[in-house]
Amino acid sequence: MFALVLVVCLIASPILEARVEPTHGFDVFSQDEEIQLGQQSAAEVMKQMPVLPDSEPVVEYVQSLGAKLAQHAPGYKWPYNFHVVNVKEINAFALPGGAIFVNLGTIQAADNEAQLAGVMAHEISHVVQRHGTRAASKQMAAQLPLAILGGLMGNSTLAKAAELGISFGVGSYFLKNSRQSESEADLLGTDIMYDSGYQPQQMAVFFEKLEKQMGGGASALMNQFLSDHPNPGNRAEAVSHEVKTLPTRTYLADSREFGEIKARVAGMKPLTSAQVAAMQKQGGTPSVGPTAGDVTPSANLKVFSHNEYQISYPDNWQVFGDQSSNVTIAPRSGVSQNAVAYGVMIANYQPEDSGASLDTATHELLASLRQSNPDLKQIGHDETIRVNGVAGKSVDLIGSSPIKDAQGKPQEERDWVVTVQRKDGTVLYLVFISPDKDFGSMRPTFEAMLRTLQVR
Ligand SMILES: [Zn+2]
């Protein structure tokens, strides 16, 4: 019996030694100040970003996964809390003191639970290491004479930070991490994942996937994460090296909840960063839910001119997005944090075969729309139409609307899809969206808009 205990101790002690210890550095903020600062910044983020409500099942899931990981975070016990931002771009960020925000696009892009856990463990590690306030402290030290800085180590640090314009809100410079911070977060994250039962290498696999997709020129969706969390080099190797210092163990398979959440997020339509930026500019809070009262289109039309097309729209509606992105034209209250309830989305579709007919391209497009919205069903046949002399197709779909009825059940939504051939072989498509019950009253406006469409 005694011998057995001894053996366990012999195995157990190197495990403790192998863990990466959090580093400490110059920080003018006390832990309480850091928490206070983080809470102020979190309140600002909540106002400016479309943060999903805690009652959303995806958020509940992320919070429970986060709590599991945070249990294994070393160092000071920060009050960790987790949020999901309804944005398409793959990104995540951590505020000082423990508030962690994960974009919905990150969950959509994770191939398995360990990859999502990896992103979150990495963010938790930035909190453990106090990377934000340490970077801010460095800047304050550069700006303030030492005597004043010394005097700050007391009650006026937060006021002084505010005076110097140091903040951790949306787009803050201090949320962009250095390569040094990145490699620290990777290593601590590796231990947190290991201790929580998730295969640490999946963190590096996910980061490398983002890089490969970016290298392939695939998308701007990927580079936001990498710009905030730059690759310190040899990520996978560093993680594997750290794992080798730990005993071999078996890792958790994906939970049933993860499968359910993946299916759920596949059907969600997060906003693009460009759409969020446009809403912020127009002073709107992107978290306002759609209300059916004030979406009525004005009869006066206004022209929107895009590099690829021109279209007129009711002058009391707004254009979200710009030249470089997909565009949504909608009444302000027809767009919520979850989706577009009323309005039109306009985008370009590149068929797999560049010589594809409009018919083939349209069917391909419909298949991909259905892939992300599995409950979409086609009503009737698709029709061949002409839009200002250009060949087009018209298809009616029905799915579920983000607007709920009095019983809390989602209403039916009509999606009228129009595709138009472009000279370069791509297809311009428009999705006119409205709850089914209002489609009859919205259709004349949609048709009036379509009649003004000119494809370049
Ligand atoms: Zn990072």
Residues whose N, C-alpha, C, O or C-beta is under 5 A from the ligand:
A	BS01	ZN	N177 E182 A185 D228 H229
